[in-house]
Amino acid sequence: MTDTNEHVNQLRLELRRGIVVLAVLSQMETARYGYSLIQRLGELGLDIEEGTLYPLLRRLEKQNLLESEWEVGEARPRKYYRISPAGQQVLTTLSADWFELVKVMRGILQGEKHD
């Protein structure tokens, strides 16, 4: 792999890190366990690895942005996560920020001039 490809791959990872929290919060209206969330995001075009998702879910729960409960009725107990009221407020704010940033970046990348 060339140095340029390595740099591009690193920069892609940085871009993805910035959107994963927003993507996860956006899918948590329905209670989900980790693997089902990985599948859902993959269906939507955002592949996420378990090693990225599970620490993120724990961190968001610790920050009170997600709530969780254990479901023990199946063969394997599963921890289900759902967005909390605080998480919903953060999602609303971050979504507005995201759309504004996309608008600004579209203008920058397409050469729009603001004098």
Contacts in CASP RR format, 6 or more apart in sequence:
PFRMAT RR
TARGET T0000
AUTHOR 0000-0000-0000
METHOD contacts of the structure
MODEL  1
MTDTNEHVNQLRLELRRGIVVLAVLSQMETARYGYSLIQRLGELGLDIEE
GTLYPLLRRLEKQNLLESEWEVGEARPRKYYRISPAGQQVLTTLSADWFE
LVKVMRGILQGEKHD
1 9 0 8 1.000
19 46 0 8 1.000
19 98 0 8 1.000
20 46 0 8 1.000
20 48 0 8 1.000
20 52 0 8 1.000
20 56 0 8 1.000
21 56 0 8 1.000
21 60 0 8 1.000
21 94 0 8 1.000
22 91 0 8 1.000
22 94 0 8 1.000
22 95 0 8 1.000
22 98 0 8 1.000
23 41 0 8 1.000
23 44 0 8 1.000
23 46 0 8 1.000
23 48 0 8 1.000
24 37 0 8 1.000
24 41 0 8 1.000
24 53 0 8 1.000
24 56 0 8 1.000
24 57 0 8 1.000
24 60 0 8 1.000
25 60 0 8 1.000
25 65 0 8 1.000
25 66 0 8 1.000
25 83 0 8 1.000
25 87 0 8 1.000
25 90 0 8 1.000
25 91 0 8 1.000
25 94 0 8 1.000
26 91 0 8 1.000
26 95 0 8 1.000
27 37 0 8 1.000
27 40 0 8 1.000
27 41 0 8 1.000
28 37 0 8 1.000
28 66 0 8 1.000
28 81 0 8 1.000
28 82 0 8 1.000
28 83 0 8 1.000
29 82 0 8 1.000
29 83 0 8 1.000
30 82 0 8 1.000
31 69 0 8 1.000
31 80 0 8 1.000
31 81 0 8 1.000
31 82 0 8 1.000
32 40 0 8 1.000
32 80 0 8 1.000
32 81 0 8 1.000
32 82 0 8 1.000
33 71 0 8 1.000
33 78 0 8 1.000
33 79 0 8 1.000
33 80 0 8 1.000
33 81 0 8 1.000
34 50 0 8 1.000
34 53 0 8 1.000
34 54 0 8 1.000
34 57 0 8 1.000
34 79 0 8 1.000
34 81 0 8 1.000
35 50 0 8 1.000
37 48 0 8 1.000
37 53 0 8 1.000
37 57 0 8 1.000
37 81 0 8 1.000
38 48 0 8 1.000
38 49 0 8 1.000
38 50 0 8 1.000
38 53 0 8 1.000
41 47 0 8 1.000
41 48 0 8 1.000
42 48 0 8 1.000
57 66 0 8 1.000
57 68 0 8 1.000
57 81 0 8 1.000
60 66 0 8 1.000
60 81 0 8 1.000
60 87 0 8 1.000
61 67 0 8 1.000
61 68 0 8 1.000
61 81 0 8 1.000
64 84 0 8 1.000
64 86 0 8 1.000
64 87 0 8 1.000
65 83 0 8 1.000
65 84 0 8 1.000
65 86 0 8 1.000
65 87 0 8 1.000
65 90 0 8 1.000
66 81 0 8 1.000
66 82 0 8 1.000
66 83 0 8 1.000
66 84 0 8 1.000
66 87 0 8 1.000
67 81 0 8 1.000
67 82 0 8 1.000
67 83 0 8 1.000
67 84 0 8 1.000
68 79 0 8 1.000
68 80 0 8 1.000
68 81 0 8 1.000
68 82 0 8 1.000
69 79 0 8 1.000
69 80 0 8 1.000
70 77 0 8 1.000
70 78 0 8 1.000
70 79 0 8 1.000
70 80 0 8 1.000
71 77 0 8 1.000
71 78 0 8 1.000
71 79 0 8 1.000
71 80 0 8 1.000
83 91 0 8 1.000
106 112 0 8 1.000
END
